[in-house]
């Protein structure tokens, strides 16, 4: 539980409402899933020297190591999500995992993960074109407001979730990360499935 809500709760709540998925709902679910990844990664911030929102200039090697680490990290996801304050054993496991994949610290992994996730949030999965994630989230909010297939209660909930996503999304510090992440976008997108 981070910042008062669980990332998987957001995704699951939205996903469960997709009885008859509309293009609006599918786009919102993708946006919230990417934001949820960022929220789960926020747990790392209490474990290493990185500060919330730290971003780094990415290299191909950093992204490859990030991708390679995901299988093992996913295996630990339940423990991470359940841990409001990770114990020393979990911290040691996370640090060992980060070190195993060439990261100097959990903080370095967090900065790489944050940088990748922020860029991925802005990549259109159909066209591969990048746009500022905040613009995309605002667009999703407008789509939700206009979509007549969404009832009022669901609309309020989706708009609340999207507003939280908008408020928690920092500006992109390194625009040079965009082409680097785009090279690996298909592999990273598979991690979200």
HURA-V245068 format. One record per residue. RES is the residue in one small letter. PSI is psi as a letter, one per 30 degrees, with the letter a starting at -180 (* if undefined). Layout:
res->RES psi->PSI
res->RES psi->PSI
This chain:
res->x psi->j
res->x psi->k
res->x psi->h
res->x psi->f
res->x psi->l
res->x psi->k
res->x psi->e
res->x psi->f
res->x psi->e
res->x psi->e
res->x psi->e
res->x psi->e
res->x psi->e
res->x psi->e
res->x psi->e
res->x psi->f
res->x psi->f
res->x psi->h
res->x psi->e
res->x psi->i
res->x psi->k
res->x psi->l
res->x psi->e
res->x psi->e
res->x psi->e
res->x psi->e
res->x psi->e
res->x psi->e
res->x psi->e
res->x psi->e
res->x psi->e
res->x psi->e
res->x psi->e
res->x psi->e
res->x psi->e
res->x psi->e
res->x psi->e
res->x psi->e
res->x psi->e
res->x psi->e
res->x psi->f
res->x psi->f
res->x psi->e
res->x psi->e
res->x psi->f
res->x psi->f
res->x psi->f
res->x psi->a
res->x psi->f
res->x psi->l
res->x psi->l
res->x psi->k
res->x psi->g
res->x psi->k
res->x psi->l
res->x psi->l
res->x psi->k
res->x psi->l
res->x psi->l
res->x psi->e
res->x psi->e
res->x psi->e
res->x psi->e
res->x psi->e
res->x psi->e
res->x psi->e
res->x psi->e
res->x psi->e
res->x psi->f
res->x psi->e
res->x psi->e
res->x psi->e
res->x psi->e
res->x psi->e
res->x psi->f
res->x psi->f
res->x psi->e
res->x psi->e
res->x psi->e
res->x psi->e
res->x psi->e
res->x psi->f
res->x psi->j
res->x psi->e
res->x psi->j
res->x psi->k
res->x psi->l
res->x psi->e
res->x psi->e
res->x psi->e
res->x psi->e
res->x psi->e
res->x psi->e
res->x psi->e
res->x psi->e
res->x psi->e
res->x psi->e
res->x psi->e
res->x psi->e
res->x psi->e
res->x psi->g
res->x psi->g
res->x psi->k
res->x psi->f
res->x psi->l
res->x psi->e
res->x psi->e
res->x psi->e
res->x psi->e
res->x psi->e
res->x psi->e
res->x psi->e
res->x psi->e
res->x psi->e
res->x psi->e
res->x psi->e
res->x psi->e
res->x psi->e
res->x psi->e
res->x psi->e
res->x psi->f
res->x psi->f
res->x psi->k
res->x psi->k
res->x psi->f
res->x psi->e
res->x psi->f
res->x psi->g
res->x psi->k
res->x psi->k
res->x psi->l
res->x psi->k
res->x psi->e
res->x psi->e
res->x psi->e
res->x psi->e
res->x psi->e
res->x psi->e
res->x psi->e
res->x psi->e
res->x psi->e
res->x psi->e
res->x psi->e
res->x psi->e
res->x psi->e
res->x psi->f
res->x psi->j
res->x psi->f
res->x psi->f
res->x psi->k
res->x psi->l
res->x psi->e
res->x psi->e
res->x psi->e
res->x psi->e
res->x psi->e
res->x psi->e
res->x psi->e
res->x psi->e
res->x psi->e
res->x psi->e
res->x psi->e
res->x psi->e
res->x psi->e
res->x psi->e
res->x psi->e
res->x psi->f
res->x psi->f
res->x psi->j
res->x psi->l
res->x psi->l
res->x psi->k
res->x psi->e
res->x psi->j
res->x psi->f
res->x psi->f
res->x psi->f
res->x psi->e
res->x psi->f
res->x psi->e
res->x psi->e
res->x psi->e
res->x psi->f
res->x psi->g
res->x psi->e
res->x psi->e
res->x psi->e
res->x psi->e
res->x psi->e
res->x psi->e
res->x psi->f
res->x psi->f
res->x psi->*
